[in-house]
Amino acid sequence: MNEQIAANETATAAKPRKGWVAFLLSIFWPGLGQIYAGAPLRAVVVFGLYLFVIVPFVFLIRTSLTRTLAGFFVFAVLTVIAVYLLVPVDSLLTARRRRSRPLSRWNRVWVYVVYAVLASVILAFAIPWISTLLPVRAFTIPSGAMMDTLLVGDVILADMGRGPLRSLERGEIVVFDMPREPEVMYIKRLMGLPGDTIAVRNGYLYVNDTKLEEPYINEDYLLDVPDFGPARIKEGHYFMLGDHRNASYDSRDWGTVPEKLLRGRALHVYYSYSATDRLGASLGPIRWDRFGKSLSTPD
């Protein structure tokens, strides 16, 4: 009888780890598959690798500067999938290598639950924070203030490095913190540099008493535009205008933007859909013709 009990305990202690279980666990919670495989230190290393290397890399690839549709799917989508699978595949191989080892104190349901909860909380807070540190960020256009250059539902990439902001030119599209609401980012066209005198007459923009040619403006958007100025822009500030001049809330309403509030330079549209719900989720068909539209120079 005692021999039978001992044999049963040995069988339980040597219960093999299933590779497919470890794989699935790590898809949802990076590192949990390694915990399941009885390798807690490896789980910590893998989680750190996922958070500080794989997540930033995947974000940059997913918002890559590939301008062709084929390049976007081949280079971005497939690479993202491959990189995301690194951690689950490692957990699968770890489980297979350790399948004959006895269970450790880490192989408890409560350990799995605690790890899953902690990992979820850390990822929920860390990933948005990490994304703000990356040199390239994606933004979804929520309004028609920059029509027809930018449409509601366009997803654009912006270079958020400080270097490019030192050489901004008139006509470039920039991302900035709204002076009255610094927690909100706006995107407009930079039309006035420090020292310029700006005026709007009959819908047309005048810079230093010279009418500016703006081929990107739809003439219909200049109707019923109130006159503005002249106003001189002080040093260290910039004047922002929306391309939809009679429907844009911009520097004519809330003043100039200090240089310290400039955040990035728009690069191009990398995705676009024709309609969204109130939370920004896609409702309409994809606008394939807008993929790769350049925003780095005036149209």
TIKOL-630345 format. One record per residue (C-alpha): residue in three letters; residue number from 1; x, y, z. Coordinates in pm, 1 decimal. Each point is the difference from the previous one (the first is absolute). Layout:
<rs>
ala	NUM	X	Y	Z .
...
</rs>
This chain:
<rs>
met	1	0.0	0.0	0.0 .
asn	2	279.2	243.2	95.8 .
glu	3	185.4	-85.1	-320.2 .
gln	4	-310.0	80.1	-206.7 .
ile	5	-41.6	341.8	171.6 .
ala	6	367.5	82.8	-57.8 .
ala	7	-31.7	-97.6	-363.7 .
asn	8	-305.4	227.0	-42.0 .
glu	9	181.4	294.8	165.4 .
thr	10	299.5	-48.6	-231.2 .
ala	11	-227.7	-4.9	-304.4 .
thr	12	-166.0	322.9	113.6 .
ala	13	331.4	167.6	74.5 .
ala	14	129.9	-88.1	-345.0 .
lys	15	-313.8	114.5	-182.9 .
pro	16	124.7	125.6	-335.9 .
arg	17	-52.9	360.0	-109.7 .
lys	18	-203.2	36.3	-319.4 .
gly	19	166.5	219.7	-259.5 .
trp	20	-326.0	117.1	-157.8 .
val	21	-130.9	115.3	341.0 .
ala	22	318.7	200.7	62.1 .
phe	23	-31.4	150.2	-348.8 .
leu	24	-358.3	116.5	54.2 .
leu	25	71.6	140.0	346.0 .
ser	26	284.8	214.5	-132.7 .
ile	27	-211.9	138.7	-281.7 .
phe	28	-231.6	160.7	254.4 .
trp	29	251.4	63.7	281.1 .
pro	30	366.5	12.3	-107.9 .
gly	31	207.9	-213.4	235.4 .
leu	32	-288.3	-200.8	145.1 .
gly	33	87.1	-289.9	-228.8 .
gln	34	351.0	-1.1	144.3 .
ile	35	-144.9	-1.4	354.5 .
tyr	36	-217.5	-294.9	-100.4 .
ala	37	311.5	-173.6	-136.2 .
gly	38	168.0	43.7	339.5 .
ala	39	245.4	275.3	-102.0 .
pro	40	-94.5	310.8	205.8 .
leu	41	329.2	185.2	-53.5 .
arg	42	-35.2	-51.4	-373.3 .
ala	43	-353.5	141.1	26.6 .
val	44	130.3	322.7	155.2 .
val	45	265.6	39.0	-269.8 .
val	46	-246.4	-74.1	-277.3 .
phe	47	-256.2	245.1	138.9 .
gly	48	262.5	275.0	13.3 .
leu	49	107.7	-80.8	-356.3 .
tyr	50	-361.0	14.1	-114.8 .
leu	51	-72.7	329.7	170.8 .
phe	52	315.3	196.3	-80.0 .
val	53	114.0	-152.8	-330.9 .
ile	54	-278.6	-183.8	-179.7 .
val	55	-282.1	248.1	71.8 .
pro	56	194.8	306.3	-125.9 .
phe	57	132.6	-194.5	-298.9 .
val	58	-344.8	-128.6	-95.9 .
phe	59	-147.1	347.6	33.8 .
leu	60	261.4	148.3	-230.3 .
ile	61	-43.1	-276.7	-255.3 .
arg	62	-377.2	18.9	10.8 .
thr	63	21.8	372.6	-68.1 .
ser	64	285.3	-42.6	-245.1 .
leu	65	75.3	253.4	-268.8 .
thr	66	-73.3	-248.0	-277.0 .
arg	67	-206.5	188.9	-253.8 .
thr	68	-134.2	-275.8	-224.8 .
leu	69	-295.4	-218.0	96.8 .
ala	70	191.7	-321.3	-77.3 .
gly	71	296.4	120.0	201.5 .
phe	72	-223.8	90.2	290.9 .
phe	73	-149.1	-349.2	24.9 .
val	74	315.3	-199.9	-76.5 .
phe	75	243.2	203.8	206.8 .
ala	76	-225.1	120.2	282.5 .
val	77	-269.9	-261.3	57.3 .
leu	78	214.0	-310.3	-45.1 .
thr	79	286.1	142.8	204.7 .
val	80	-234.0	95.0	284.3 .
ile	81	-144.2	-351.0	10.0 .
ala	82	345.8	-157.2	-4.3 .
val	83	132.9	221.5	279.6 .
tyr	84	-307.4	-47.6	216.9 .
leu	85	46.8	-376.7	-26.8 .
leu	86	354.4	5.5	140.4 .
val	87	-112.5	-18.3	363.5 .
pro	88	-269.1	-269.2	-50.8 .
val	89	238.5	-214.0	-205.9 .
asp	90	265.7	32.0	270.7 .
ser	91	-252.0	-115.8	261.1 .
leu	92	-93.2	-298.8	-217.6 .
leu	93	364.4	-104.8	-39.7 .
thr	94	67.9	56.8	370.1 .
ala	95	-293.1	-223.2	93.7 .
arg	96	123.4	-272.9	-231.4 .
arg	97	352.4	14.1	141.2 .
arg	98	-128.4	-18.7	357.2 .
arg	99	-286.3	-242.0	-54.4 .
ser	100	163.7	-281.4	198.6 .
arg	101	89.5	216.0	300.5 .
pro	102	-211.5	-17.3	316.6 .
leu	103	-246.1	278.2	79.7 .
ser	104	140.1	292.6	199.6 .
arg	105	-162.8	228.4	254.5 .
trp	106	-74.3	240.2	-285.5 .
asn	107	-236.9	-247.0	-165.1 .
arg	108	-306.8	108.3	193.0 .
val	109	-324.5	143.0	-134.3 .
trp	110	15.4	298.0	237.4 .
val	111	351.6	84.4	-127.6 .
tyr	112	-129.7	1.0	-357.9 .
val	113	-292.7	224.9	95.5 .
val	114	215.8	247.6	193.1 .
tyr	115	252.1	18.7	-285.8 .
ala	116	-275.6	52.3	-259.8 .
val	117	-155.4	283.3	203.4 .
leu	118	334.3	174.5	63.2 .
ala	119	109.1	-36.8	-363.0 .
ser	120	-332.3	142.9	-122.6 .
val	121	25.2	302.5	230.1 .
ile	122	362.7	70.2	-92.5 .
leu	123	-66.2	-28.8	-373.9 .
ala	124	-311.2	218.7	21.8 .
phe	125	199.9	286.2	150.7 .
ala	126	342.2	-55.4	-155.5 .
ile	127	-87.3	-43.7	-368.4 .
pro	128	-171.8	342.4	-40.0 .
trp	129	291.6	161.2	185.5 .
ile	130	259.1	-173.4	-218.5 .
ser	131	-184.0	105.7	-314.9 .
thr	132	38.7	367.0	99.9 .
leu	133	378.8	-41.4	9.9 .
leu	134	31.6	-135.1	-354.3 .
pro	135	128.4	226.0	-278.7 .
val	136	-295.7	-85.1	-227.0 .
arg	137	-360.7	3.3	117.5 .
ala	138	-337.4	-61.1	-163.5 .
phe	139	-299.1	234.0	29.9 .
thr	140	-358.6	-39.7	-120.5 .
ile	141	-163.1	311.0	-148.8 .
pro	142	-330.4	66.1	183.2 .
ser	143	-128.5	312.1	-180.4 .
gly	144	-14.9	168.4	-339.6 .
ala	145	202.3	309.1	97.1 .
met	146	286.2	-103.8	-233.8 .
met	147	-212.9	-107.6	-297.0 .
asp	148	73.7	-79.8	-278.1 .
thr	149	360.7	-71.7	96.0 .
leu	150	-108.6	-214.0	295.6 .
leu	151	-335.5	-174.2	21.0 .
val	152	-190.8	-129.6	299.5 .
gly	153	120.1	-358.0	50.6 .
asp	154	350.9	53.4	-137.4 .
val	155	274.5	-152.3	214.4 .
ile	156	322.2	193.4	-34.6 .
leu	157	359.6	-43.4	112.3 .
ala	158	189.3	284.9	160.4 .
asp	159	370.0	36.8	71.2 .
met	160	6.6	88.0	370.5 .
gly	161	375.6	62.6	23.0 .
arg	162	111.6	345.2	107.2 .
gly	163	256.8	23.0	-279.1 .
pro	164	-244.9	48.3	-290.0 .
leu	165	-184.0	272.1	191.4 .
arg	166	305.1	224.1	-12.7 .
ser	167	-35.5	40.9	-377.5 .
leu	168	-375.3	49.2	-43.5 .
glu	169	-109.1	184.5	-311.3 .
arg	170	-318.3	184.8	-85.2 .
gly	171	-264.3	-234.0	-137.3 .
glu	172	103.4	-309.7	193.7 .
ile	173	-256.8	-197.7	197.2 .
val	174	91.0	-32.1	365.5 .
val	175	-129.5	-162.8	317.8 .
phe	176	-5.8	215.1	312.1 .
asp	177	-157.0	40.9	342.9 .
met	178	-294.0	237.9	-13.6 .
pro	179	98.0	310.8	204.8 .
arg	180	-333.1	17.2	184.4 .
glu	181	-11.7	-375.2	57.8 .
pro	182	360.2	-129.3	17.7 .
glu	183	-122.5	-353.9	61.9 .
val	184	-161.7	-4.5	-348.1 .
met	185	204.7	-36.9	-319.9 .
tyr	186	-103.7	188.5	-314.2 .
ile	187	118.7	-28.2	-358.5 .
lys	188	6.0	307.4	-224.6 .
arg	189	202.7	160.6	-275.0 .
leu	190	273.7	235.7	117.1 .
met	191	-60.1	322.9	-192.6 .
gly	192	173.7	266.8	208.8 .
leu	193	360.8	4.8	121.0 .
pro	194	144.2	218.7	278.7 .
gly	195	8.6	363.8	-115.0 .
asp	196	-259.0	-45.7	-279.0 .
thr	197	-304.5	222.8	-33.6 .
ile	198	-311.0	-204.9	-75.0 .
ala	199	-332.7	111.7	-146.6 .
val	200	-302.9	-168.3	-158.8 .
arg	201	-198.0	199.5	-256.4 .
asn	202	-296.9	-138.6	-193.4 .
gly	203	111.2	-347.1	105.2 .
tyr	204	353.4	33.9	-134.8 .
leu	205	311.3	-2.9	215.5 .
tyr	206	247.6	287.8	-8.7 .
val	207	347.6	-34.9	150.5 .
asn	208	194.9	324.9	33.8 .
asp	209	-253.3	169.9	-232.5 .
thr	210	53.4	-262.2	-271.4 .
lys	211	-286.2	-226.2	-106.7 .
leu	212	107.1	-361.6	46.7 .
glu	213	-68.1	-257.6	-270.1 .
glu	214	-155.3	-306.7	161.7 .
pro	215	-74.7	-267.5	-262.4 .
tyr	216	-107.5	-249.0	270.1 .
ile	217	-300.6	218.7	99.3 .
asn	218	-345.4	-82.8	-137.7 .
glu	219	-145.7	330.9	-120.7 .
asp	220	-337.1	-92.9	152.4 .
tyr	221	164.4	9.3	342.6 .
leu	222	86.4	368.5	-41.1 .
leu	223	-360.7	117.2	-21.7 .
asp	224	-132.2	206.2	288.8 .
val	225	335.7	-3.5	179.3 .
pro	226	17.3	300.3	236.5 .
asp	227	286.7	241.1	-51.3 .
phe	228	282.1	-21.6	250.3 .
gly	229	291.0	222.4	94.7 .
pro	230	243.2	127.0	-80.9 .
ala	231	178.2	-154.2	297.0 .
arg	232	373.0	-29.9	59.4 .
ile	233	135.2	-329.5	134.7 .
lys	234	237.7	42.3	290.2 .
glu	235	329.7	-184.5	27.7 .
gly	236	-18.8	-365.2	97.7 .
his	237	-361.7	-34.1	-117.7 .
tyr	238	-171.5	-144.5	-309.1 .
phe	239	-332.1	67.4	-171.8 .
met	240	-209.0	-309.0	-84.7 .
leu	241	-287.3	-25.5	-247.6 .
gly	242	-226.2	-281.9	-112.6 .
asp	243	-41.5	-57.7	-374.5 .
his	244	-380.2	7.6	38.0 .
arg	245	18.6	371.5	75.3 .
asn	246	-370.2	56.4	70.8 .
ala	247	-26.3	-301.2	234.3 .
ser	248	330.1	-1.3	185.9 .
tyr	249	62.5	92.0	361.8 .
asp	250	355.8	134.4	-14.8 .
ser	251	236.7	287.9	78.3 .
arg	252	-261.1	251.9	-113.2 .
asp	253	-202.9	-109.1	303.1 .
trp	254	249.5	-91.0	271.3 .
gly	255	323.4	170.6	-103.6 .
thr	256	346.4	-118.4	-92.7 .
val	257	177.0	-316.6	114.4 .
pro	258	317.9	30.8	209.1 .
glu	259	293.8	-201.5	-131.5 .
lys	260	4.8	-210.7	317.7 .
leu	261	-344.2	-140.8	-89.7 .
leu	262	105.3	-129.0	-342.8 .
arg	263	11.6	-379.7	4.0 .
gly	264	48.3	-140.9	-347.6 .
arg	265	-0.9	33.7	-376.7 .
ala	266	-259.5	-190.8	-204.4 .
leu	267	149.9	-250.0	-244.3 .
his	268	-271.0	-186.0	-190.2 .
val	269	-332.8	-180.3	13.6 .
tyr	270	55.0	-370.4	53.9 .
tyr	271	-359.6	-110.7	47.7 .
ser	272	-345.7	147.5	-60.8 .
tyr	273	-363.3	-99.2	43.4 .
ser	274	-305.0	194.9	-105.8 .
ala	275	-205.0	4.7	320.3 .
thr	276	42.1	-45.4	373.9 .
asp	277	-218.4	-32.8	305.1 .
arg	278	18.9	244.4	291.6 .
leu	279	296.6	-189.4	147.9 .
gly	280	196.7	2.7	-325.7 .
ala	281	-59.7	-363.0	-98.0 .
ser	282	-21.0	-71.7	-372.8 .
leu	283	-350.4	-28.2	-143.1 .
gly	284	51.1	70.9	-367.3 .
pro	285	205.3	-149.9	-282.3 .
ile	286	374.9	49.8	-27.8 .
arg	287	112.7	282.8	-229.4 .
trp	288	282.9	-180.4	-176.4 .
asp	289	88.9	298.9	-219.0 .
arg	290	117.8	198.8	304.3 .
phe	291	265.9	-250.5	107.7 .
gly	292	341.6	167.4	-13.3 .
lys	293	-125.9	355.6	-65.2 .
ser	294	293.5	225.9	81.5 .
leu	295	-45.4	278.8	252.7 .
ser	296	361.9	107.5	31.1 .
thr	297	-33.4	282.5	-254.5 .
pro	298	-295.1	213.6	-114.0 .
asp	299	-206.2	-160.3	-279.1 .
</rs>
